[in-house]
Amino acid sequence: MSQLAQEQIDLAARQLEAGQLVAFPTETVYGLGADAENPTAVANIYAAKGRPANHPVIVHLAPEADLRYWAQEIPVEAELLIKAFWPGPLTLILKRAGHIPDAVSGGQDSIGVRCPSHPVAQALLRAFKNGKGGIAAPSANKFGHVSPTTAQHVLDEFEQETRPGGLIAAVLDGGQSEVGIESTILDLTRLTTLGPVLLRPGHISAS
């Protein structure tokens, strides 16, 4: 798990549970994470990034997480895609479960979910809320800037926010992100009318 000790992972999980922000590596790019069920913490992601409030954020889940907690329904197409590509750089847009705050969805009735394959991300997700929580995490950069692929990129980008007392409590260093571009996003909320809709191309191609 790179140079990271389990103690660092556990501390970061407790910081997330306390409503703080933690930047962490995924196989695509580094993400700026918050407890997906804490609207105040999610709002701090938007504040740190300068991100428009109507832009949804992706919720990252542990491999063992219960997807039915987050989504109203899981179509057969989603199950097939999950079996083929999770853990990995594929985000699925599903109908959001009613009890999940709309802070993560930009006010929409859907939710973007993915299971990252990076070992540090998986360790953090398993330590956070005993593996049952979701970490909302867009890329750890200012809105409109290049996505970070190392911990140093994050520290350079958020120099003010990572100082003591800043919005970002920790930056976990998991080395260079392998993929280097954001995850593919596939919308499965309009299957009956449009079929699967590719919203963002990525490492996993349409073919």
Phi, psi and omega per residue, in radians:
M1 nan 0.923 -3.091
S2 0.933 -2.456 -3.131
Q3 -1.685 0.144 -3.024
L4 -1.458 2.301 3.063
A5 -1.524 2.725 3.117
Q6 -1.051 -0.522 3.136
E7 -1.079 -0.681 3.120
Q8 -1.153 -0.712 3.105
I9 -1.078 -0.833 -3.107
D10 -1.104 -0.720 3.116
L11 -1.088 -0.767 3.139
A12 -1.094 -0.670 3.101
A13 -1.104 -0.727 3.111
R14 -1.147 -0.651 3.113
Q15 -1.109 -0.724 3.086
L16 -1.092 -0.764 -3.138
E17 -1.109 -0.470 3.128
A18 -1.493 0.061 3.079
G19 1.610 0.187 3.137
Q20 -1.595 2.944 3.107
L21 -1.720 2.470 3.098
V22 -2.376 2.235 3.036
A23 -1.566 2.411 -3.078
F24 -2.566 2.759 -3.102
P25 -1.451 2.530 2.868
T26 -2.199 3.055 3.141
E27 -1.215 -0.327 -3.135
T28 -1.555 -1.219 3.081
V29 -2.523 3.078 3.050
Y30 -1.349 2.447 -3.142
G31 -1.919 2.669 3.053
L32 -1.835 1.859 -2.903
G33 -1.766 2.612 3.018
A34 -2.582 2.791 3.047
D35 -1.059 2.050 -3.051
A36 -1.130 -0.323 -3.131
E37 -1.744 0.178 3.114
N38 -1.999 1.687 -3.069
P39 -0.997 -0.603 3.127
T40 -1.148 -0.758 3.117
A41 -1.124 -0.737 3.116
V42 -1.099 -0.684 3.106
A43 -1.066 -0.559 3.114
N44 -1.201 -0.510 3.024
I45 -1.067 -0.857 -3.132
Y46 -1.053 -0.704 -3.138
A47 -1.137 -0.790 -3.108
A48 -1.132 -0.700 -3.087
K49 -1.445 -0.383 -2.965
G50 1.219 0.665 -3.039
R51 -1.624 2.382 3.094
P52 -1.033 2.455 -3.024
A53 -1.174 -0.322 -3.123
N54 -1.609 0.166 3.076
H55 -1.655 1.998 -3.141
P56 -1.122 2.772 3.035
V57 -2.047 2.645 -3.095
I58 -1.463 2.397 3.086
V59 -1.705 2.147 3.141
H60 -1.649 2.351 -3.062
L61 -2.178 2.610 3.043
A62 -1.208 2.728 -3.140
P63 -0.979 -0.535 -3.088
E64 -1.617 0.016 -3.048
A65 -1.123 2.682 3.130
D66 -1.553 1.796 -3.099
L67 -1.102 -0.478 -3.122
R68 -1.198 -0.284 3.053
Y69 -1.235 -0.509 -3.022
W70 -1.729 -0.521 -3.041
A71 -2.048 2.477 3.097
Q72 -1.079 -0.746 -3.115
E73 -2.544 2.618 3.110
I74 -2.122 1.736 -3.110
P75 -1.137 2.798 3.134
V76 -0.967 -0.656 -3.137
E77 -1.037 -0.699 3.127
A78 -1.132 -0.748 -3.137
E79 -1.071 -0.706 3.132
L80 -1.153 -0.747 -3.139
L81 -1.164 -0.699 3.112
I82 -1.097 -0.743 3.133
K83 -1.089 -0.636 -3.081
A84 -1.431 -0.625 -2.896
F85 -2.163 -0.110 3.089
W86 -1.757 2.530 -0.191
P87 -1.136 2.491 3.141
G88 2.928 -3.110 -2.986
P89 -1.465 0.911 3.094
L90 -2.213 2.142 3.055
T91 -1.813 2.296 3.101
L92 -1.899 2.330 3.059
I93 -1.688 2.101 -3.115
L94 -2.219 2.910 3.055
K95 -1.164 2.235 -3.067
R96 -1.303 2.384 3.055
A97 -1.117 2.548 -3.012
G98 -1.052 -0.528 -3.072
H99 -1.500 -0.106 3.132
I100 -1.438 2.209 -3.103
P101 -1.017 2.520 -3.119
D102 -1.386 0.073 3.094
A103 -1.021 -0.569 -3.093
V104 -1.458 -0.212 -2.999
S105 -1.914 0.162 -3.136
G106 1.065 0.494 3.125
G107 1.470 0.025 -3.141
Q108 -1.555 2.905 -3.118
D109 -1.604 0.289 -3.133
S110 -2.045 3.020 3.107
I111 -2.542 2.438 3.068
G112 -1.702 2.209 -3.100
V113 -2.281 2.558 3.009
R114 -2.700 2.787 3.096
C115 -2.045 1.856 -3.084
P116 -1.285 2.676 -3.111
S117 -1.695 -0.187 -3.110
H118 -1.101 2.306 -3.078
P119 -1.066 -0.591 3.111
V120 -1.215 -0.742 3.095
A121 -1.069 -0.747 3.140
Q122 -1.148 -0.713 3.123
A123 -1.110 -0.706 3.129
L124 -1.154 -0.768 -3.131
L125 -1.129 -0.592 3.129
R126 -1.303 -0.525 3.131
A127 -1.409 -0.486 -3.092
F128 -1.356 2.092 3.140
K129 0.872 0.693 3.126
N130 0.965 0.568 3.089
G131 1.438 0.013 -3.075
K132 -1.738 -0.135 -3.109
G133 -1.563 2.999 3.045
G134 -2.122 2.433 3.111
I135 -1.890 1.966 3.054
A136 -1.276 2.218 -3.046
A137 -2.721 1.723 2.885
P138 -1.349 3.094 3.128
S139 -1.090 2.530 -3.026
A140 -1.501 1.188 3.101
N141 -2.584 2.825 3.042
K142 -1.123 2.596 -3.087
F143 -0.995 2.232 3.120
G144 1.566 -0.152 3.139
H145 -1.570 2.974 -3.128
V146 -1.196 2.423 -3.130
S147 -1.221 2.453 -3.059
P148 -1.458 2.474 3.102
T149 -2.081 0.059 3.018
T150 -2.417 2.820 3.086
A151 -1.110 -0.606 -3.136
Q152 -1.124 -0.642 3.062
H153 -0.996 -0.741 -3.119
V154 -1.148 -0.792 -3.125
L155 -1.097 -0.675 3.113
D156 -1.174 -0.704 -3.083
E157 -1.217 -0.673 -3.057
F158 -2.009 0.884 -3.073
E159 -0.997 -0.772 3.141
Q160 -1.217 -0.783 -2.999
E161 -1.244 -0.360 -3.123
T162 -1.674 0.012 3.039
R163 -1.268 2.790 3.108
P164 -0.916 2.268 -3.114
G165 1.518 -0.066 3.127
G166 -1.356 3.098 -3.076
L167 -1.189 -0.475 -3.048
I168 -1.795 2.024 -3.037
A169 -1.356 -0.559 -3.062
A170 -2.729 2.652 2.997
V171 -2.194 1.949 -3.140
L172 -1.458 2.246 -3.106
D173 -1.682 1.893 3.116
G174 -1.985 0.395 -3.133
G175 1.392 -2.947 -3.117
Q176 -1.262 2.347 3.030
S177 -1.206 2.328 -3.035
E178 -1.210 -0.828 -2.998
V179 -1.337 -0.839 3.038
G180 1.493 -0.105 3.018
I181 -2.293 2.778 -3.065
E182 -1.141 2.863 -3.093
S183 -1.161 2.663 2.960
T184 -1.140 2.391 3.105
I185 -2.029 2.174 -3.127
L186 -2.134 2.128 -3.120
D187 -1.563 2.099 3.125
L188 -1.963 0.342 -3.095
T189 -1.551 -0.134 -3.090
R190 -2.179 0.650 -3.045
L191 -1.066 -0.668 -3.058
T192 -1.245 -0.453 -3.104
T193 -1.822 -0.739 -3.033
L194 -2.059 -0.241 -2.993
G195 1.347 -2.943 3.097
P196 -1.157 2.353 -3.125
V197 -2.025 2.124 3.109
L198 -1.386 1.919 -3.111
L199 -1.574 -0.535 3.127
R200 -2.583 2.085 3.080
P201 -1.249 2.686 3.138
G202 -2.738 -2.673 -3.089
H203 -1.067 -0.652 3.056
I204 -1.525 2.009 -3.023
S205 -1.443 2.925 3.101
A206 -1.053 -0.677 -3.129
S207 -1.182 nan nan
